[in-house]
C-alpha cells in the first residue's frame, strides 16, 4: 500500500475561550492532514 496516507488535504479547527467582556483568554488550533484512503471506511469529518 504505497503512499496510503499521503494527502494534500487538511482539516483545521480553532477553539477560543472568551471572558465575559468578549476578550480572548485562550486559543487552540488543530491542523490534521486527511488521508486519501481510510482503512475502516469511516471518514474523519
PyMOL commands that place a pseudoatom at each C-alpha (Angstrom):
pseudoatom trace, name=CA, resn=UNK, resi=1, chain=A, elem=C, hetatm=0, pos=[0.000, 0.000, 0.000]
pseudoatom trace, name=CA, resn=UNK, resi=2, chain=A, elem=C, hetatm=0, pos=[2.353, 2.626, -1.277]
pseudoatom trace, name=CA, resn=UNK, resi=3, chain=A, elem=C, hetatm=0, pos=[1.693, 6.231, -0.148]
pseudoatom trace, name=CA, resn=UNK, resi=4, chain=A, elem=C, hetatm=0, pos=[-1.505, 5.170, 1.544]
pseudoatom trace, name=CA, resn=UNK, resi=5, chain=A, elem=C, hetatm=0, pos=[-1.666, 8.159, 3.901]
pseudoatom trace, name=CA, resn=UNK, resi=6, chain=A, elem=C, hetatm=0, pos=[-0.186, 10.870, 1.672]
pseudoatom trace, name=CA, resn=UNK, resi=7, chain=A, elem=C, hetatm=0, pos=[-2.607, 13.716, 1.086]
pseudoatom trace, name=CA, resn=UNK, resi=8, chain=A, elem=C, hetatm=0, pos=[-2.635, 17.403, 0.295]
pseudoatom trace, name=CA, resn=UNK, resi=9, chain=A, elem=C, hetatm=0, pos=[-5.968, 17.846, 2.061]
pseudoatom trace, name=CA, resn=UNK, resi=10, chain=A, elem=C, hetatm=0, pos=[-6.021, 19.213, 5.579]
pseudoatom trace, name=CA, resn=UNK, resi=11, chain=A, elem=C, hetatm=0, pos=[-8.674, 19.956, 8.128]
pseudoatom trace, name=CA, resn=UNK, resi=12, chain=A, elem=C, hetatm=0, pos=[-8.259, 22.830, 10.575]
pseudoatom trace, name=CA, resn=UNK, resi=13, chain=A, elem=C, hetatm=0, pos=[-10.219, 23.885, 13.637]
pseudoatom trace, name=CA, resn=UNK, resi=14, chain=A, elem=C, hetatm=0, pos=[-9.837, 26.802, 16.008]
pseudoatom trace, name=CA, resn=UNK, resi=15, chain=A, elem=C, hetatm=0, pos=[-11.170, 26.860, 19.552]
pseudoatom trace, name=CA, resn=UNK, resi=16, chain=A, elem=C, hetatm=0, pos=[-11.451, 30.027, 21.614]
pseudoatom trace, name=CA, resn=UNK, resi=17, chain=A, elem=C, hetatm=0, pos=[-12.351, 30.756, 25.222]
pseudoatom trace, name=CA, resn=UNK, resi=18, chain=A, elem=C, hetatm=0, pos=[-13.623, 34.254, 25.979]
pseudoatom trace, name=CA, resn=UNK, resi=19, chain=A, elem=C, hetatm=0, pos=[-14.140, 36.215, 29.177]
pseudoatom trace, name=CA, resn=UNK, resi=20, chain=A, elem=C, hetatm=0, pos=[-17.429, 37.986, 29.970]
pseudoatom trace, name=CA, resn=UNK, resi=21, chain=A, elem=C, hetatm=0, pos=[-16.263, 41.122, 28.145]
pseudoatom trace, name=CA, resn=UNK, resi=22, chain=A, elem=C, hetatm=0, pos=[-15.556, 39.198, 24.932]
pseudoatom trace, name=CA, resn=UNK, resi=23, chain=A, elem=C, hetatm=0, pos=[-11.770, 39.191, 25.215]
pseudoatom trace, name=CA, resn=UNK, resi=24, chain=A, elem=C, hetatm=0, pos=[-9.941, 36.068, 24.116]
pseudoatom trace, name=CA, resn=UNK, resi=25, chain=A, elem=C, hetatm=0, pos=[-8.476, 34.220, 27.091]
pseudoatom trace, name=CA, resn=UNK, resi=26, chain=A, elem=C, hetatm=0, pos=[-7.257, 31.094, 25.307]
pseudoatom trace, name=CA, resn=UNK, resi=27, chain=A, elem=C, hetatm=0, pos=[-6.867, 29.850, 21.750]
pseudoatom trace, name=CA, resn=UNK, resi=28, chain=A, elem=C, hetatm=0, pos=[-6.178, 26.325, 20.486]
pseudoatom trace, name=CA, resn=UNK, resi=29, chain=A, elem=C, hetatm=0, pos=[-5.763, 25.266, 16.893]
pseudoatom trace, name=CA, resn=UNK, resi=30, chain=A, elem=C, hetatm=0, pos=[-5.626, 21.836, 15.357]
pseudoatom trace, name=CA, resn=UNK, resi=31, chain=A, elem=C, hetatm=0, pos=[-4.424, 21.040, 11.842]
pseudoatom trace, name=CA, resn=UNK, resi=32, chain=A, elem=C, hetatm=0, pos=[-4.725, 17.459, 10.676]
pseudoatom trace, name=CA, resn=UNK, resi=33, chain=A, elem=C, hetatm=0, pos=[-3.709, 16.016, 7.328]
pseudoatom trace, name=CA, resn=UNK, resi=34, chain=A, elem=C, hetatm=0, pos=[-6.549, 13.966, 5.885]
pseudoatom trace, name=CA, resn=UNK, resi=35, chain=A, elem=C, hetatm=0, pos=[-5.683, 10.627, 4.314]
pseudoatom trace, name=CA, resn=UNK, resi=36, chain=A, elem=C, hetatm=0, pos=[-6.809, 9.864, 0.776]
pseudoatom trace, name=CA, resn=UNK, resi=37, chain=A, elem=C, hetatm=0, pos=[-7.951, 6.423, 1.904]
pseudoatom trace, name=CA, resn=UNK, resi=38, chain=A, elem=C, hetatm=0, pos=[-9.476, 5.272, 5.193]
pseudoatom trace, name=CA, resn=UNK, resi=39, chain=A, elem=C, hetatm=0, pos=[-8.849, 1.677, 6.208]
pseudoatom trace, name=CA, resn=UNK, resi=40, chain=A, elem=C, hetatm=0, pos=[-12.100, 1.347, 8.159]
pseudoatom trace, name=CA, resn=UNK, resi=41, chain=A, elem=C, hetatm=0, pos=[-14.305, 3.183, 5.628]
pseudoatom trace, name=CA, resn=UNK, resi=42, chain=A, elem=C, hetatm=0, pos=[-15.306, 5.902, 8.116]
pseudoatom trace, name=CA, resn=UNK, resi=43, chain=A, elem=C, hetatm=0, pos=[-14.473, 9.474, 7.204]
pseudoatom trace, name=CA, resn=UNK, resi=44, chain=A, elem=C, hetatm=0, pos=[-12.813, 11.667, 9.802]
pseudoatom trace, name=CA, resn=UNK, resi=45, chain=A, elem=C, hetatm=0, pos=[-15.091, 14.696, 9.214]
for i in range(1, 45): cmd.bond("trace and resi %d" % i, "trace and resi %d" % (i + 1))
show_as sticks, trace
zoom trace
